[in-house]
Amino acid sequence: MKKTQLILAAATLAVFASCSNIEPVNQTRDNEIGFNAVTRLATRANDAIISGTTYGTDNTFNVWGWQSPEGDFSEFVTDDASNFMTNLTISWTGGRDSRAEAWRNADNYYYWPFTGKISFLAVHPSTVAPTTTGWDATNKKPQATIADYTVTGKDSTDLMFATNEGARRADALPLVFKHALSQIQFRVRTDYDYTLDEVEFKVDSIAINNIDLSGDVTYANDAIAWADNAAQTENLTYFNTTQVVNYAANDAAADLYGRALVMIPQAANADDPATADVLEGTTITIKYTMKQKTYAPITGTVTVAAPWMAVKEAGSELDPAQAIAAWEAGKKYNYTLCFKLNEITFNPTVTDWVEVDVQTINILD
């Protein structure tokens, strides 16, 4: 699982201003609690999915903070609300008095308390409002839930959570975001250059059927758990724009078909073998067109039922022992569709004569 990393810049508070966001007299700029990305390079892929470990400066997130004067957080009980920062939007922005751009709240400055610790919860993107946020008294960490989180396809956003705690310090406090959704990507290719045979393949659409597009997610003790995502009665069109399938010698060189999508993590529902005529389980449906020379195009549909097989590390051979029975949070699933044309050839054989014994005919007997 790839992690997207932020750095929460922590600085020293020169005067005692316990949990105030008001700038004290003689406060210096170094005293501000700000946020700073690992690099300033934006790496947001496909408009919604964040790739790599850099948090691009075109993103925003919201934070909550629980301040413990003694530093052990023993004063908080289960589901206690944040008492230092509450649902603050953090963006890459400049500040008053010509302060340089940094990860901060655009409206107020916040400063480290003189003693104790602050435990932070962050949710990306800032447009997602958790159903609840509160304190996990057992593990002494913040937690959050989102009920009925829904993905809609290409415009769905990469949902992420992060927690960490820090005391008054001058160096950076890491805040590592974890992906809460699964990512799915399809690529298409042929393993033979069919242009010499005047054959062309086109993929017309890919759909994922019998899945859930919503679920309830809980982030607690730095772990992500999904529930209410087992009905699997919905279908999602991954992409439905016709694209020519090109020759590529291996899966890595295959062309991306459409844009990668985020999905609700869930188990893939296997088909019931007792009903041969109907596929009830989770399936992938591929519609394609094949044209040979000057003949009329032929359209076709291929439906592949779950579970799907993982690819062996040594090559493109499938490994039935590693069936993909579920899409897990924080994992990206790469599907490569390889179109092949089986040539019509002939293997002539001749059936032997069947001998039949007929009565003996005696001549001049």
C-alpha positions in Angstrom: 0.0 0.0 0.0 1.4 3.4 -1.0 1.2 6.0 1.7 0.8 9.8 1.1 2.9 11.7 3.5 2.4 15.1 5.0 4.6 16.9 7.5 3.0 18.8 10.4 5.5 21.5 11.1 5.8 22.0 14.9 7.4 25.1 16.5 8.1 26.4 20.0 5.7 28.6 21.8 7.6 31.5 23.3 4.9 32.7 25.6 2.3 30.7 27.5 -0.8 30.7 25.3 -2.3 27.2 26.0 -5.0 26.6 23.4 -5.5 29.9 21.8 -5.4 30.6 18.1 -4.9 34.3 18.6 -1.4 35.6 17.9 0.1 36.6 21.3 2.2 39.8 21.8 5.8 39.3 20.7 4.9 36.0 19.1 7.3 35.0 16.3 6.4 33.4 13.0 8.3 30.3 14.1 5.7 29.6 16.8 2.9 28.8 14.4 1.6 25.3 14.0 1.7 24.9 10.2 1.6 22.1 7.7 4.2 21.5 5.0 4.1 18.9 2.3 7.1 16.7 1.8 7.7 18.4 -1.6 5.7 21.1 -3.4 5.2 18.9 -6.4 1.5 18.2 -7.1 1.0 14.5 -8.0 -2.8 14.2 -8.1 -3.5 11.6 -10.7 -6.8 11.3 -12.8 -8.2 14.4 -11.0 -9.2 12.3 -8.0 -6.6 9.6 -7.0 -3.4 10.6 -5.3 -0.4 8.6 -6.5 2.9 8.2 -4.8 3.8 9.6 -1.4 3.5 13.4 -2.2 0.5 15.4 -1.2 0.0 17.9 -3.9 -0.5 21.6 -3.1 -3.8 21.7 -5.0 -5.4 19.4 -2.3 -7.1 20.4 1.0 -7.9 18.4 4.1 -9.6 19.0 7.5 -8.1 18.5 10.9 -9.3 17.9 14.5 -7.1 18.2 17.6 -7.3 16.9 21.1 -5.1 18.8 23.6 -3.9 17.0 26.8 -2.1 19.4 29.2 -0.5 16.4 31.0 0.4 14.7 27.7 -1.1 11.3 28.5 -4.6 11.9 27.2 -6.1 10.2 30.3 -8.7 13.0 30.7 -10.5 11.9 27.5 -13.2 9.2 27.5 -14.7 7.4 24.5 -16.2 9.8 21.9 -15.1 13.0 23.5 -15.1 15.8 21.0 -11.9 17.7 20.0 -11.0 20.6 22.1 -8.2 22.3 20.2 -9.0 22.2 16.5 -12.4 21.3 15.2 -13.0 20.6 11.5 -10.5 23.2 10.3 -9.7 23.3 6.6 -6.0 23.2 5.8 -4.7 24.4 2.4 -1.5 25.5 0.8 -1.9 29.3 1.4 0.0 32.4 2.4 -0.5 34.2 5.6 -0.8 37.7 6.9 2.2 40.0 6.9 3.6 38.4 3.7 4.1 35.0 5.4 5.2 32.4 2.9 2.8 29.8 1.6 2.5 26.8 3.9 -0.1 24.2 5.0 -2.3 26.2 7.4 -5.8 27.3 8.0 -6.4 30.4 5.9 -8.4 32.2 8.6 -6.4 31.7 11.8 -3.0 30.8 13.1 -2.5 28.1 15.7 0.4 27.7 18.1 1.8 24.8 20.1 0.8 24.8 23.8 3.7 25.3 26.2 3.2 21.9 27.9 1.4 18.7 27.1 0.5 17.1 23.7 -1.9 17.4 20.9 -3.4 14.4 19.1 -4.5 15.2 15.5 -7.0 13.6 13.2 -7.0 14.5 9.5 -9.5 13.6 6.7 -8.9 14.1 3.0 -10.6 15.6 1.1 -11.9 18.6 3.0 -15.2 18.3 1.2 -16.0 15.0 3.0 -17.7 15.5 6.4 -17.3 12.6 8.8 -20.6 11.4 10.3 -18.8 11.3 13.7 -15.4 12.2 15.1 -14.4 11.4 18.7 -11.8 9.9 21.0 -10.9 6.2 21.2 -10.2 5.9 24.9 -9.0 2.3 24.6 -6.1 3.2 22.3 -5.9 6.9 23.2 -6.2 8.1 19.6 -8.8 10.0 17.6 -11.4 8.1 15.5 -13.9 8.9 12.8 -16.8 7.3 11.0 -18.5 8.0 7.7 -21.9 6.4 7.0 -23.0 5.6 3.5 -19.9 6.8 1.8 -20.6 6.5 -2.0 -18.5 6.2 -5.1 -20.0 7.2 -8.4 -17.3 6.4 -10.9 -14.7 8.7 -12.5 -15.4 11.7 -10.3 -15.1 9.8 -7.0 -12.4 11.1 -4.7 -9.6 9.4 -2.9 -10.8 9.2 0.7 -7.9 9.1 3.2 -7.3 9.3 7.0 -4.4 10.2 9.2 -3.6 10.5 12.9 -0.5 11.5 14.9 0.4 13.3 18.1 3.0 15.9 19.0 4.4 18.0 21.7 6.2 21.4 21.6 9.0 20.9 19.1 10.9 22.7 16.4 11.2 19.9 13.9 8.4 18.4 11.7 5.8 16.0 13.0 4.8 13.4 10.3 1.2 13.0 9.4 0.8 10.0 7.1 -2.4 9.6 5.2 -3.8 6.1 4.5 -6.0 5.3 1.5 -9.5 4.1 2.6 -10.7 2.9 -0.8 -9.6 0.4 -3.3 -8.3 1.4 -6.8 -9.1 -0.5 -10.0 -7.4 0.0 -13.4 -7.9 -1.7 -16.7 -5.4 -1.9 -19.6 -5.8 -3.4 -23.0 -3.4 -5.0 -25.5 -2.8 -7.7 -28.1 0.2 -10.0 -27.8 0.5 -10.2 -31.6 0.6 -7.5 -34.2 -2.6 -8.2 -36.1 -2.2 -5.2 -38.4 -0.3 -7.4 -40.8 -3.5 -9.6 -41.1 -5.7 -6.5 -41.4 -7.4 -7.3 -38.2 -8.4 -4.6 -35.7 -9.8 -5.0 -32.2 -11.6 -2.3 -30.3 -12.8 -2.3 -26.7 -16.1 -0.6 -26.4 -16.9 -0.7 -22.7 -16.1 -2.3 -19.4 -18.6 -2.7 -16.6 -18.3 -4.1 -13.1 -21.5 -5.8 -12.0 -23.1 -7.0 -8.8 -21.1 -4.8 -6.4 -21.7 -2.2 -3.7 -21.1 1.4 -4.5 -21.5 2.6 -0.8 -20.6 1.5 2.7 -19.8 2.6 6.2 -16.2 3.2 7.1 -14.5 3.5 10.5 -11.0 4.8 11.1 -9.9 3.8 14.6 -6.5 2.9 16.0 -4.9 3.8 12.7 -6.9 1.1 11.0 -9.6 1.3 8.3 -12.7 -1.0 8.5 -15.7 -1.2 6.1 -19.2 -2.5 6.8 -22.6 -2.5 5.1 -21.0 -3.3 1.8 -22.3 -6.8 1.2 -25.6 -6.4 -0.7 -23.8 -6.2 -4.1 -26.8 -5.3 -6.3 -25.3 -2.4 -8.2 -23.5 -2.0 -11.5 -20.8 0.4 -12.5 -19.6 1.3 -16.0 -15.9 1.6 -15.8 -15.6 3.3 -19.2 -17.7 3.2 -22.3 -15.7 5.0 -25.0 -14.4 3.0 -27.9 -10.6 2.6 -28.1 -8.4 0.7 -30.5 -6.5 -2.2 -28.9 -2.8 -1.9 -29.8 -0.1 -4.5 -29.8 2.1 -4.6 -26.7 4.6 -7.3 -25.9 3.7 -7.4 -22.2 1.2 -6.2 -19.6 3.3 -3.3 -18.5 3.3 -1.8 -22.0 -0.5 -2.1 -22.4 -2.6 1.0 -23.0 -4.7 2.3 -20.2 -8.4 2.1 -21.0 -10.3 4.9 -19.3 -9.2 6.3 -16.0 -8.4 4.4 -12.8 -11.3 4.4 -10.4 -11.7 4.2 -6.6 -14.0 1.5 -5.3 -15.7 0.6 -2.0 -13.5 -2.2 -0.5 -15.6 -5.4 -0.5 -15.5 -9.2 -1.0 -16.2 -10.3 -4.6 -19.3 -12.5 -4.6 -18.6 -15.8 -6.3 -21.1 -17.3 -8.8 -23.4 -20.1 -7.9 -22.4 -23.1 -10.0 -25.8 -24.7 -9.6 -27.4 -22.2 -11.9 -25.6 -22.6 -15.2 -27.6 -20.1 -17.2 -27.2 -17.1 -14.9 -24.2 -15.3 -13.3 -25.3 -14.1 -9.9 -22.0 -13.1 -8.5 -19.6 -10.2 -9.1 -18.5 -10.0 -12.8 -16.6 -7.9 -15.2 -18.3 -7.4 -18.6 -16.2 -6.5 -21.6 -17.8 -5.4 -24.9 -15.6 -5.4 -28.0 -15.6 -5.1 -31.8 -13.4 -7.1 -34.2 -13.0 -6.2 -37.8 -11.1 -8.3 -40.4 -10.1 -6.8 -43.7 -13.1 -5.5 -45.6 -15.7 -7.7 -43.9 -18.4 -6.4 -41.6 -17.4 -5.8 -38.0 -18.3 -8.4 -35.4 -19.3 -7.3 -31.9 -19.0 -9.5 -28.9 -19.3 -9.6 -25.1 -17.1 -11.5 -22.6 -18.2 -11.9 -19.0 -15.6 -12.9 -16.4 -16.9 -14.1 -13.0 -15.1 -13.6 -9.7 -12.8 -14.6 -8.1 -10.0 -13.5 -10.5 -6.6 -14.9 -10.3 -3.4 -13.0 -9.4 -0.5 -13.0 -11.7 2.6 -14.9 -10.7 5.6 -12.8 -10.0 7.7 -14.5 -12.7 5.4 -13.7 -15.5 1.9 -13.3 -16.8 0.8 -16.8 -15.9 -2.2 -16.9 -13.6 -1.9 -18.3 -10.1 -5.1 -20.0 -8.9 -3.7 -20.2 -5.4 -3.8 -16.4 -5.2 -7.5 -15.8 -6.1 -8.5 -12.1 -5.7 -11.5 -12.8 -3.5 -11.9 -9.2 -2.3 -10.9 -5.6 -3.0 -9.0 -4.3 0.0 -8.5 -0.7 1.2 -5.3 0.9 0.1 -4.6 -1.6 -2.7 -4.6 -1.0 -6.4 -5.8 -3.8 -8.7 -4.5 -3.8 -12.3 -6.5 -5.8 -14.8 -4.9 -6.4 -18.3 -7.2 -7.5 -21.1 -5.3 -9.4 -23.9 -7.3 -9.8 -27.1 -6.4 -12.8 -29.2 -7.5 -14.0 -32.6 -7.5 -17.7 -33.2 -6.8 -18.5 -36.8 -9.2 -20.9 -38.6 -7.1 -23.9 -39.7 -7.9 -27.4 -40.8 -6.7 -30.8 -39.7 -7.9 -33.3 -42.4 -8.3 -36.9 -41.4 -10.1 -39.8 -43.0 -12.4 -42.3 -41.2 -11.5 -45.8 -41.9 -13.9 -48.1 -43.7 -16.3 -50.0 -41.4 -16.2 -53.6 -42.4 -19.6 -55.4 -42.5 -19.7 -59.2 -43.0 -22.3 -60.3 -45.5 -23.5 -63.8 -46.1 -21.3 -66.2 -48.1 -22.7 -66.7 -51.5 -21.8 -70.1 -53.0 -21.6 -70.2 -56.7 -22.6 -73.4 -58.5 -23.1 -75.1 -55.2 
